[in-house]
Each structure stands twice: as structure tokens, then as C-alpha cells.
Amino acid sequence: MEYAAISDKGIIREQNEDFWNIILDADGNPQAFIVADGMGGHKAGDIASKLAVESISNSISSYLETRDAGSSVEQVLQEAINKANEEIFRYSEEHLNGSGIGTTLTAGMLCDGKLIIAHIGDSSLYLVRNETIKKLTKDHSFVGELVDRGILDQEKARVHPMRNQITRALGYEKEVQVDFYSLDIMPDDIYLFCTDGLTMKLSADELLSMLKEEADLNTVLKNMVALANERGGDDNITAIVVKI
């Protein structure tokens, strides 16, 4: 397995509110991947994404140490996300007078030949398989709902003026609803976890082309960020790419 990650604040934003992590087991093998895009601006969106990733990473690491046979990966992720949600919500009450902060979350965990995905918000997971690319996650946003109803296609949604209106995020409310997906791992699969700073600027076909043309994953991600910034760079850009 090969993997690489990158995070860039872009050209316009004053700070990077994205956060990410790759969680390794005791032998140094990657077991889980997380990207989060904080929301709240000066109110501490960066703290929301950092709290989420650190809390969930700690929960996953604890599970990897014990491998509790009584818990499924979905249960582990759900409990980890619930704990992170409580921490962010409590932080906003104690430090921001209840002024809401939150974050998107797209996380994947490897287990028994499968990739189990937990998803909230409008960050994304793409699968590249058999020379094609497919977005596996659904955006929890106003525009994402229009896509689900067949009113917009993905490319029109990518440039829609209301694309940033999120309908679900981690940390805004006392409880959070999580979408789960399960994917059978196949040889030569490529998984791309990314925040919308990348997908607002590059189409799925462009992502596929760049992943196919360049073998070195770090170079691929640097090229993606460079192109997103060339096209405006008006949001933070974070991506993790994993090749089986």
C-alpha cells in the first residue's frame, strides 16, 4: 500500500481550518484515514476540525491496541464520532458562549478486506477502479440534496453559488447523524479523501487524469493543489491518497 497527504491554506484564507491524519498500527501500517474541514471562521473552525481529528484518532488508536472482538468497525467509528461531537459542542459552550462551530468529517478504516467509511458534511471520498472514478460519499449540503433529487448533476453542483451551505456537520448539535459505507478492497484501487477546496476547483475527470498520469503520489497531490490555487485557491485544500 502506498499513501500520501497534503494540506494547503490556499491563496485567499488567512488560516487553514482543515485537519487530517493517517492512523498507523503498532507495525507502522496505515489503518485509518481522516480529513476534516472546520467551519466557524474566526470563531475557531480550525479548533473544531483539530478536536475532531485528534479525538477520533485517539479512539481508533485505542481500539487498534485492544481489537475488542465485541465491537464492529462501524460501532468503533460511531462511538468515536459521538465522543468528538460532544467535545466540540462542549468547547463552543464553554469558550464561545454557545456560538456554534463544526466540521465536516470523512474517515475510512481498513478491516478484513474492507474499507469502512464514516461521513458527515461535504468533504469527499473518491474511488478510482478500472480506469474510472466514482464519488462514493453524498454531500450533506443544500446543493447535495439537489443532486440527490436529480435537479443538478455533480459538475453543476461543483460551481453552484450555494454549494457551501452545509446541512449536517460534526459539533454543531448535541447529536450527529453519520452516513456509513462499506467497500470491498481490490488490487490497484485508489482512494482519494479530500475537502471541498479541491473538488470545487477540479472535476472528477481531472482528478482521475492526474492520478493516472503520475506514479508518485506526493507529486500528484502537489500538482492538484497547485492547479486548485491557480484557479483561485479561495478555500483550504486537503487530500489523502491511498493506493492498494
C-alpha positions as CSV (number, residue, x, y, z in Angstrom):
1,M,0.0,0.0,0.0
2,E,1.2,3.5,-0.9
3,Y,-0.2,6.7,0.6
4,A,0.4,10.4,0.8
5,A,-1.2,13.5,2.2
6,I,-1.2,17.3,1.7
7,S,-2.8,20.3,3.3
8,D,-2.6,23.9,2.0
9,K,-4.4,27.0,3.2
10,G,-5.0,28.2,-0.4
11,I,-4.5,31.8,-1.5
12,I,-7.4,33.7,0.0
13,R,-8.0,32.3,3.5
14,E,-5.9,33.7,6.4
15,Q,-5.6,30.3,8.2
16,N,-6.0,26.6,7.4
17,E,-9.2,25.2,9.0
18,D,-8.7,21.8,7.5
19,F,-7.1,19.0,9.6
20,W,-6.2,15.4,8.7
21,N,-4.5,12.3,10.0
22,I,-3.4,8.8,8.9
23,I,-3.5,6.3,11.8
24,L,-0.9,3.6,11.9
25,D,-1.0,0.3,13.8
26,A,1.9,-0.9,16.0
27,D,3.8,-2.2,13.0
28,G,3.5,1.1,11.2
29,N,0.9,0.0,8.7
30,P,-1.9,2.6,7.9
31,Q,-5.3,1.6,9.3
32,A,-7.4,4.7,9.1
33,F,-7.6,8.0,7.2
34,I,-9.4,11.2,8.2
35,V,-10.0,14.6,6.6
36,A,-12.0,17.3,8.3
37,D,-12.9,20.8,7.1
38,G,-13.7,23.2,10.0
39,M,-16.4,25.8,9.9
40,G,-16.7,28.9,12.0
41,G,-14.1,31.2,10.6
42,H,-12.7,33.5,13.4
43,K,-14.9,31.6,15.9
44,A,-12.5,28.7,15.7
45,G,-13.4,26.4,12.8
46,D,-9.8,25.3,12.9
47,I,-10.3,24.1,16.5
48,A,-13.4,22.1,15.6
49,S,-11.5,20.2,12.9
50,K,-8.5,19.7,15.1
51,L,-10.6,18.5,18.0
52,A,-12.5,16.1,15.8
53,V,-9.4,14.5,14.2
54,E,-7.4,14.2,17.4
55,S,-10.4,12.8,19.4
56,I,-11.3,10.2,16.7
57,S,-7.7,9.3,16.1
58,N,-7.2,8.6,19.8
59,S,-10.4,6.4,19.9
60,I,-9.3,4.4,16.8
61,S,-5.7,4.0,18.2
62,S,-7.2,2.6,21.5
63,Y,-9.3,0.2,19.5
64,L,-6.3,-1.0,17.5
65,E,-4.4,-1.7,20.7
66,T,-7.1,-4.0,22.1
67,R,-9.0,-5.2,19.0
68,D,-12.2,-5.7,21.0
69,A,-13.9,-8.6,19.2
70,G,-17.3,-7.4,20.6
71,S,-17.2,-4.2,18.5
72,S,-17.7,-3.8,14.8
73,V,-15.7,-1.1,12.9
74,E,-19.0,0.8,12.4
75,Q,-19.5,0.8,16.2
76,V,-16.0,1.9,16.9
77,L,-16.3,4.8,14.4
78,Q,-19.8,5.8,15.7
79,E,-18.7,5.9,19.3
80,A,-15.5,7.8,18.3
81,I,-17.6,10.4,16.4
82,N,-20.1,10.7,19.2
83,K,-17.3,11.5,21.6
84,A,-15.7,14.0,19.3
85,N,-19.1,15.6,18.7
86,E,-19.6,16.1,22.5
87,E,-16.1,17.6,22.8
88,I,-16.7,20.2,20.1
89,F,-20.2,21.1,21.3
90,R,-18.9,21.4,24.9
91,Y,-16.0,23.6,23.7
92,S,-18.3,26.0,22.0
93,E,-20.5,26.3,25.1
94,E,-17.6,26.8,27.5
95,H,-15.4,29.1,25.3
96,L,-17.6,30.7,22.7
97,N,-20.9,31.3,24.6
98,G,-22.6,28.6,22.6
99,S,-21.7,30.2,19.3
100,G,-21.6,27.1,17.0
101,I,-18.5,25.7,15.4
102,G,-18.4,22.5,13.5
103,T,-16.5,20.4,10.9
104,T,-17.0,18.1,8.1
105,L,-15.6,14.6,8.5
106,T,-14.7,11.9,6.0
107,A,-12.9,8.9,7.6
108,G,-12.1,5.4,6.3
109,M,-10.9,2.4,8.3
110,L,-9.4,-0.8,6.9
111,C,-10.7,-4.1,8.3
112,D,-10.8,-7.7,6.9
113,G,-10.5,-6.7,3.3
114,K,-13.0,-3.8,3.5
115,L,-12.8,-0.1,3.8
116,I,-15.5,1.2,6.2
117,I,-16.3,4.8,5.7
118,A,-17.9,7.3,8.0
119,H,-19.1,10.6,6.5
120,I,-20.6,13.9,7.6
121,G,-20.7,17.1,5.6
122,D,-19.3,17.9,2.1
123,S,-15.8,16.6,2.1
124,S,-15.4,13.6,-0.2
125,L,-14.1,10.1,-0.8
126,Y,-13.4,9.1,-4.4
127,L,-12.7,5.6,-5.7
128,V,-10.6,5.0,-8.7
129,R,-11.0,1.5,-10.1
130,N,-10.8,0.0,-13.6
131,E,-9.7,3.4,-15.1
132,T,-12.9,5.1,-13.8
133,I,-13.5,7.4,-10.9
134,K,-16.6,7.5,-8.7
135,K,-17.6,9.7,-5.8
136,L,-18.7,7.4,-3.0
137,T,-20.0,9.9,-0.5
138,K,-23.0,12.2,-0.7
139,D,-22.7,15.9,0.3
140,H,-24.8,17.0,3.2
141,S,-25.5,20.3,1.8
142,F,-28.3,22.3,0.1
143,V,-26.7,21.6,-3.3
144,G,-26.0,18.0,-2.4
145,E,-29.7,17.5,-1.8
146,L,-30.5,18.9,-5.3
147,V,-28.0,16.4,-6.8
148,D,-29.8,13.5,-4.9
149,R,-33.1,14.7,-6.3
150,G,-31.7,14.8,-9.9
151,I,-32.1,18.5,-10.2
152,L,-28.4,19.2,-10.5
153,D,-25.5,17.0,-11.8
154,Q,-22.2,16.8,-10.0
155,E,-20.4,19.2,-12.3
156,K,-23.1,21.9,-12.0
157,A,-23.1,21.4,-8.2
158,R,-19.4,21.9,-8.1
159,V,-19.8,25.6,-9.2
160,H,-23.2,26.4,-7.7
161,P,-23.2,29.7,-5.7
162,M,-24.9,28.0,-2.7
163,R,-22.5,25.0,-2.6
164,N,-21.1,25.9,0.8
165,Q,-24.5,25.7,2.6
166,I,-24.0,22.7,4.8
167,T,-26.9,20.8,6.2
168,R,-25.0,18.4,8.5
169,A,-21.8,18.9,10.5
170,L,-19.9,17.5,13.4
171,G,-20.1,19.6,16.6
172,Y,-23.0,21.9,15.9
173,E,-25.6,20.0,17.8
174,K,-25.7,17.6,20.7
175,E,-26.3,14.6,18.4
176,V,-25.0,14.0,14.9
177,Q,-26.1,11.7,12.1
178,V,-23.4,9.7,10.3
179,D,-23.5,8.1,6.9
180,F,-21.7,4.7,6.7
181,Y,-20.4,3.0,3.6
182,S,-18.6,-0.3,3.1
183,L,-16.3,-1.0,0.2
184,D,-14.5,-4.3,-0.7
185,I,-10.8,-3.6,-1.2
186,M,-9.5,-4.6,-4.7
187,P,-5.9,-4.6,-6.0
188,D,-4.9,-1.3,-7.7
189,D,-7.7,0.6,-6.0
190,I,-7.0,4.3,-5.4
191,Y,-8.9,6.1,-2.6
192,L,-8.9,9.9,-2.5
193,F,-10.1,11.6,0.7
194,C,-10.4,15.4,0.2
195,T,-12.0,18.6,1.4
196,D,-14.1,20.7,-0.9
197,G,-11.3,23.2,-1.5
198,L,-10.0,20.6,-4.0
199,T,-13.3,19.4,-5.5
200,M,-14.6,23.0,-6.1
201,K,-11.7,23.6,-8.4
202,L,-11.0,20.3,-10.1
203,S,-13.6,18.0,-11.8
204,A,-13.7,14.3,-11.2
205,D,-12.3,13.6,-14.6
206,E,-9.4,15.9,-13.9
207,L,-8.7,14.1,-10.6
208,L,-8.7,10.8,-12.5
209,S,-6.4,12.1,-15.2
210,M,-3.8,13.4,-12.7
211,L,-3.9,10.1,-10.7
212,K,-3.4,8.1,-13.9
213,E,-0.6,10.3,-15.3
214,E,1.8,10.4,-12.4
215,A,3.1,7.4,-10.4
216,D,4.4,9.4,-7.4
217,L,1.5,10.1,-5.0
218,N,3.2,13.1,-3.4
219,T,3.7,14.7,-6.8
220,V,0.1,14.0,-7.7
221,L,-1.2,15.8,-4.6
222,K,1.2,18.8,-5.1
223,N,0.0,19.1,-8.7
224,M,-3.6,19.0,-7.6
225,V,-3.1,21.8,-5.0
226,A,-1.1,23.9,-7.5
227,L,-4.0,23.7,-10.0
228,A,-6.6,24.5,-7.4
229,N,-4.6,27.5,-6.3
230,E,-4.1,28.5,-9.9
231,R,-7.9,28.6,-10.3
232,G,-8.4,30.9,-7.3
233,G,-7.4,29.0,-4.2
234,D,-10.3,30.5,-2.3
235,D,-10.5,27.7,0.2
236,N,-8.2,25.4,2.2
237,I,-7.2,22.3,0.3
238,T,-6.6,18.9,2.0
239,A,-6.2,15.5,0.4
240,I,-5.1,11.9,1.3
241,V,-4.5,9.5,-1.5
242,V,-4.2,5.7,-0.9
243,K,-3.1,3.2,-3.5
244,I,-3.6,-0.6,-2.9
